[in-house]
Amino acid sequence: MPVAEQKMEAPRKFTPYEPAADEEYMNDKQLAHFRQILQGWKQELMEEVDRTVRHLQEEANNYADPADRATQEEGFSLELRTRDRERKLLKKINETIDKIDEDDYGFCEACGVEIGIRRLEARPTATLCVDCKTLAELKEKQLGG
């Protein structure tokens, strides 16, 4: 798949965390698990940036045919837009790692309840529990549409 067509999903290369029955939520072991997931995801994104730079350098041709040149420029534009979204995602990943460092990770910013291990594994940068996120999306839909 071309570089620009890859999705910016959370990394899938990790073993799901299985908490013990009496384990405290967001203990050191869980925080280390999520730090590892986030750092792996960050590394994947940084490697993607390097691949894009190499690709743009290797594929940069000055085509005589305007249609070929336009096709190339459109492809480059798509890749650069994707990298810009990933740059924003990298910022969010760094902010999330900072929250782990500050021992302020895994709790809903709106209501304070536990976000949940499975939700955080699916979306490690989540800041809202499922209920608050659903409510926020409903409000956004009502105001925006």
N, C-alpha and C positions, 0 to 999 in steps of 0.2 A: 504494500500500500504506500503511495507517495507520502512524503513527510507531512504535507499540509492536510491530508485526509484523516490522520490519526485523531482519535478522541482524547479528551483531557479527563479521563476517568481516574478515580483513585486506583492506586496500584493493586493488582490482584495477587502478587507474589508474596504472600505471608500466610502463616498458620493462624487460623482464628484462635482467639484467646478463650480459654475455658476457665472461668473463675471457680474457685472452690465454694462450697455452699455457704461457709461463714466468712467469706473474704470481703473485706471492706472495699467499697467502690472507689476507684481511682487511687489505689494504693501505689507504692513505688513500682511494683511489678507491672501493673497495668499502664502506668505512665511511661515506663520504659518501652513497653509494647507499642504504644502509639507514637512515641518519639522515633522508634525504628521505622514504622510505617511511613511517617512523614518525611524522614530523612531519605528513605529509599525513593519515595515519590519525587522529592526535590532533585535527587540525583538523576532520575529518569528524565525529568524536564530539562535539566542542564545539558544532558547528553543530546537531547533533541535540538537544543539551541545550537550546539556544536555541529550536528549533522546538517542543520539548515544553512549555517554559514558556509560549510564546505560545499553543499549543493548549489547555493547561489553563486559561489565562486567558480565552480566547475562548469555549471550550465550557462553562465553568462556569455551569450553570443550576440553579435550585432548582425541580425538577420537583415538581408536586403529586402525580403518580401515583407510588406507591412502586416499582412495577416499572421505570418509566423512570429514577427516581433510582438504583435499584440497578444497572441496566445501565450508567449513566454512571459510577458509583463503581467498578464492576468494571473498566471501560475505563481509568479513571484509575489504578487500582491496578496494572494490568498495565503501563501506561506507566512508572510509578514504579519497579516492579521491574526493568524493562528498563534504565532509567537507572541504577539502583543497580549492576547488573552492568557497565554501561559505565563507571561511576565506578571500579570495581575494575580494569577494563581500562585506563583512563587512568593509573592508578597504576602498572600493570605496564609500560605504554609509557614512562612517565617513568623508571622504573627501568632499562629497556632503553637509553634514550638516555643515561642516566648511565654504563652499562657501555661504550657506544661512546666517551663522553668519556674514560673511564679506560683505553681501549684493551684492554678485557677482554670483547669481544663475539665471538660466533661459534664458541665452543668449548664442548663439553659440560661441564656442571658436575659430572657424575659420573665420567667417565673421561678427560676432557681432549682428546678427538679433535675434529676439525673437524665442526661440525654440517652444514655444506654450504650453498652459496648458494641452491639451489633450495628446500630445506626452509625456510630463513630467509625467502625471498620469500613462501612460502606461509603461514608463521607467524613473522613477524618477532620475536616475543617468546619464541620457543622457547629453552629453556635446556638441553635434552637432545638428544643425537643420536637417530636413529631406534631404534637397538638398545637404548639405555638407557631410552628412553620406552616402548618395547614391553615391556621387562622390568618397569618400574615399573607399567604397566597390568596385567600378569599378576599381579604381587604384590598389587596393590590388589583385583583380582577375587577372588583366593584368600582374602584376609583379610576382604573385605567380603561375599562371597557364598558 
